[in-house]
Amino acid sequence: MGGFFRKMEKYSFIIGDKDRGLRLDRFLASSLPKDVSRSFVQNLIKKGNVLVNGAGSKAHHLSVVGDIIEVVIPEPVAPAVKSEDLPIDIIYEDGDLLVVYKPAGMVVHPAPGNYEGTLVGALMHHCKDKLSAMGGPFRPGIVHRLDKDTSGLLVVAKNDASHRHLAGQFKEHSIKRIYVALVKGAMQFDNGVIDLPIGRSSRDRKKMGVKFVDSRDAVTRYKVLKRLNGYTLIELSLGTGRTHQIRVHMSYLGNPILGDVKYGTKGIAETLALHAKTLGFVHPRTLKYMEFDSEVPEFMVEFTRERS
């Protein structure tokens, strides 16, 4: 749905045995797309945008088998994207693109709950009006993303021609992307390919998971860099670019990434130990291959040193 990027949407559900007795707000929060929170659902119910068997209801309504639930999510009014004078770690810049280092904790583009302090806001201030428009008004220049808690390298397009060329490389999976991660436990093999499809979790719509229906192919390659006491330092590359792909695949193998509260290692580390270390692509104007590398975050280096 994409937060405020969506249009008005309508949904309908029929309650089955497995959802019998669930509160209405809880059922909808887990059944609607990932950016819909329980508080958002409660607000929809209060405004009359949720009908149960054709009538308004309350958030605490307990679902009955056969209930017909209809939901209308209106098109939201988006706040203006703010240009912000924030520091940006620019690795490379020319008239067509930038390669930047995104720190962990920074959101790439505005989204519900994160309208300020974004990479886009910082880029708008730095580049003024020289960013591609293909990503829409809230994602100028953004060709690809990293999760909020993932650090590392991103390429940003300054014009539409560059954006199209770079996006084509991502679509063809010819972009070189190498990640480094610390995972819990000992990896069974020194290297391998994880070829498991990923889709929206049926248990929690805010999460992704390995699924064999309603899913898309996902391929992750890995190589063990160092075996530690109870942990493993690994290198990963992507054959596809699905949401949370590395995190989901590693969790499924039983080796979740340190600091990944969403997929299984709560309390082990304060920060997600996943870093987009290397980025390589063909420059859209010169057609020459360019490759950039970045330092692994210090906390990952220190963790590895302490457990070697």
SULDAFEN-V119761 format. One record per backbone hydrogen bond with DSSP energy under -1.0 kcal/mol. NH is the residue of the N-H (numbers start at 1). CO is the residue of the C=O. If there is no record, write none. Layout:
nh->NH co->CO
nh->NH co->CO
//
This chain:
nh->5 co->2
nh->6 co->3
nh->9 co->73
nh->11 co->71
nh->13 co->69
nh->15 co->67
nh->19 co->16
nh->20 co->17
nh->21 co->63
nh->22 co->19
nh->24 co->61
nh->25 co->59
nh->27 co->23
nh->28 co->24
nh->29 co->25
nh->30 co->26
nh->32 co->28
nh->36 co->33
nh->41 co->37
nh->42 co->38
nh->43 co->39
nh->44 co->40
nh->45 co->41
nh->46 co->42
nh->47 co->43
nh->48 co->45
nh->49 co->44
nh->51 co->70
nh->52 co->55
nh->53 co->68
nh->55 co->52
nh->61 co->58
nh->63 co->22
nh->66 co->15
nh->67 co->64
nh->69 co->13
nh->70 co->51
nh->71 co->11
nh->72 co->49
nh->73 co->9
nh->84 co->121
nh->86 co->84
nh->90 co->88
nh->91 co->99
nh->92 co->99
nh->94 co->97
nh->98 co->156
nh->99 co->92
nh->100 co->154
nh->101 co->89
nh->102 co->152
nh->105 co->148
nh->106 co->103
nh->111 co->114
nh->114 co->111
nh->119 co->107
nh->120 co->108
nh->122 co->118
nh->123 co->119
nh->124 co->120
nh->125 co->121
nh->126 co->122
nh->127 co->123
nh->128 co->124
nh->130 co->127
nh->131 co->129
nh->132 co->157
nh->136 co->133
nh->139 co->136
nh->141 co->132
nh->142 co->139
nh->150 co->147
nh->151 co->274
nh->152 co->102
nh->153 co->276
nh->154 co->100
nh->156 co->98
nh->157 co->141
nh->158 co->96
nh->163 co->159
nh->164 co->160
nh->165 co->161
nh->166 co->162
nh->167 co->163
nh->168 co->164
nh->169 co->165
nh->170 co->166
nh->171 co->167
nh->172 co->168
nh->174 co->169
nh->176 co->280
nh->178 co->278
nh->179 co->236
nh->180 co->275
nh->181 co->234
nh->182 co->273
nh->183 co->232
nh->184 co->256
nh->185 co->230
nh->192 co->222
nh->194 co->220
nh->196 co->218
nh->198 co->216
nh->199 co->209
nh->201 co->207
nh->207 co->204
nh->209 co->199
nh->211 co->197
nh->216 co->198
nh->220 co->194
nh->221 co->237
nh->222 co->192
nh->223 co->235
nh->224 co->190
nh->225 co->233
nh->226 co->233
nh->228 co->231
nh->229 co->307
nh->230 co->228
nh->232 co->183
nh->233 co->226
nh->234 co->181
nh->235 co->223
nh->236 co->179
nh->237 co->221
nh->239 co->219
nh->240 co->219
nh->245 co->242
nh->248 co->244
nh->249 co->245
nh->250 co->246
nh->251 co->247
nh->252 co->248
nh->253 co->249
nh->254 co->251
nh->255 co->250
nh->258 co->182
nh->260 co->257
nh->261 co->259
nh->265 co->260
nh->268 co->265
nh->273 co->258
nh->274 co->272
nh->275 co->180
nh->276 co->151
nh->277 co->178
nh->277 co->275
nh->278 co->178
nh->279 co->292
nh->280 co->176
nh->281 co->290
nh->283 co->288
nh->287 co->283
nh->290 co->281
nh->292 co->279
nh->294 co->277
nh->301 co->297
nh->302 co->298
nh->303 co->299
nh->304 co->300
nh->305 co->301
nh->306 co->302
nh->307 co->303
//
